Amino acid sequence: QVQLVESGGGLVQPGGSLRLSCAASGSIFSIYLMGWYRQAPGKQRELVAVSISDGTTNYGDFVKGRFTISRENAKNTVYLQMNSLKPEETAVYYCIAQATLAGRSYWGQGTQVTVSS
């Protein structure tokens, strides 16, 4: 079993920044994919950013250079630096991890990000 623990969410003003962290633990020795999705009230869960073990990263179209995903493989931890946040980005942000390309996805419990003045 794999556990994902997220941290770093909270309230931020429009234009502000937040850094999310997600640490994986349990029966996992290497991780193929780690990243972040988000879900706003009444909307579908959508990709924010993912990082593959070969160094490839993929971002949602809305990111437009404002967010940066990074990993510390030795700690099985992924980070998401979010800058220039907008009110419409208020959502629960979920961490995802996959041990292999075809393996099951593990999800964290989610961390609330609220962008409001």
C-alpha positions as CSV (number, residue, x, y, z in Angstrom):
1,Q,0.0,0.0,0.0
2,V,1.1,3.5,-0.7
3,Q,0.3,6.6,1.2
4,L,0.5,10.2,-0.1
5,V,0.6,13.1,2.3
6,E,0.1,16.6,0.9
7,S,0.9,19.9,2.6
8,G,1.2,23.6,1.7
9,G,-2.4,24.5,0.8
10,G,-4.1,27.5,2.3
11,L,-5.5,31.0,1.6
12,V,-3.6,33.3,-0.7
13,Q,-4.4,36.6,-2.4
14,P,-4.8,36.9,-6.1
15,G,-1.4,37.2,-7.7
16,G,0.2,35.4,-4.8
17,S,2.2,32.2,-4.5
18,L,2.0,28.9,-2.8
19,R,4.2,25.8,-2.7
20,L,2.6,22.4,-2.4
21,S,4.4,19.3,-1.2
22,C,3.5,15.6,-1.5
23,A,5.5,12.8,0.1
24,A,4.9,9.1,-0.8
25,S,5.5,6.3,1.7
26,G,4.7,2.6,2.1
27,S,5.3,-0.2,-0.3
28,I,7.0,1.7,-3.1
29,F,10.7,1.8,-4.0
30,S,10.6,3.9,-7.1
31,I,8.0,6.1,-8.6
32,Y,7.3,6.4,-12.4
33,L,5.0,9.4,-12.1
34,M,4.2,12.0,-9.5
35,G,2.1,15.0,-9.9
36,W,-0.9,17.1,-9.2
37,Y,-4.5,17.4,-10.3
38,R,-7.2,19.8,-9.0
39,Q,-10.9,19.8,-8.7
40,A,-13.0,22.9,-8.2
41,P,-16.6,22.7,-6.9
42,G,-18.9,21.5,-9.7
43,K,-16.1,20.8,-12.1
44,Q,-14.2,17.7,-13.2
45,R,-10.8,16.9,-11.8
46,E,-8.1,18.3,-14.2
47,L,-4.4,17.9,-14.7
48,V,-2.2,20.6,-13.2
49,A,1.3,19.1,-13.6
50,V,3.0,15.7,-13.6
51,S,6.6,14.6,-13.5
52,I,7.9,11.4,-15.1
53,S,11.0,9.6,-13.8
54,D,12.9,10.3,-17.0
55,G,12.6,14.0,-16.4
56,T,9.7,14.7,-18.6
57,T,7.1,17.1,-17.3
58,N,3.6,17.9,-18.5
59,Y,1.4,20.8,-17.5
60,G,-2.2,21.8,-17.9
61,D,-2.8,24.3,-20.7
62,F,-3.9,27.0,-18.2
63,V,-0.5,26.9,-16.4
64,K,1.3,29.1,-19.0
65,G,4.6,29.2,-17.2
66,R,3.2,30.2,-13.8
67,F,3.7,26.8,-12.1
68,T,6.8,24.6,-11.7
69,I,6.8,20.9,-10.7
70,S,9.9,19.3,-9.2
71,R,10.8,16.1,-7.5
72,E,13.2,14.8,-4.9
73,N,13.4,11.1,-5.9
74,A,15.5,10.1,-2.9
75,K,12.6,11.3,-0.7
76,N,9.8,10.2,-3.0
77,T,8.5,13.8,-2.8
78,V,7.0,16.1,-5.4
79,Y,6.6,19.8,-5.2
80,L,4.4,22.3,-7.0
81,Q,5.4,26.0,-7.0
82,M,2.4,28.1,-8.0
83,N,2.8,31.8,-8.8
84,S,0.4,34.4,-10.0
85,L,-2.5,32.6,-8.7
86,K,-6.0,33.5,-9.8
87,P,-9.4,33.3,-7.9
88,E,-10.7,30.7,-10.4
89,E,-7.9,28.4,-9.3
90,T,-9.5,27.9,-6.0
91,A,-9.8,24.1,-5.7
92,V,-8.8,21.0,-3.9
93,Y,-5.4,20.0,-5.2
94,Y,-4.7,16.2,-5.2
95,C,-1.3,14.5,-5.4
96,I,-1.0,11.4,-7.7
97,A,1.6,8.7,-7.9
98,Q,2.2,5.7,-10.0
99,A,5.0,3.2,-9.5
100,T,5.0,2.1,-13.1
101,L,3.7,3.2,-16.5
102,A,0.8,0.8,-16.4
103,G,0.4,0.6,-12.6
104,R,-2.4,1.8,-10.5
105,S,-2.7,5.4,-9.5
106,Y,-2.5,6.4,-5.9
107,W,-4.2,9.6,-4.7
108,G,-3.6,11.8,-1.7
109,Q,-6.5,13.1,0.4
110,G,-6.3,16.6,-1.2
111,T,-5.2,20.0,0.1
112,Q,-7.4,23.1,-0.2
113,V,-6.1,26.1,-2.1
114,T,-8.2,29.2,-1.9
115,V,-7.3,32.3,-3.9
116,S,-9.2,35.3,-2.6
117,S,-8.8,38.8,-1.4
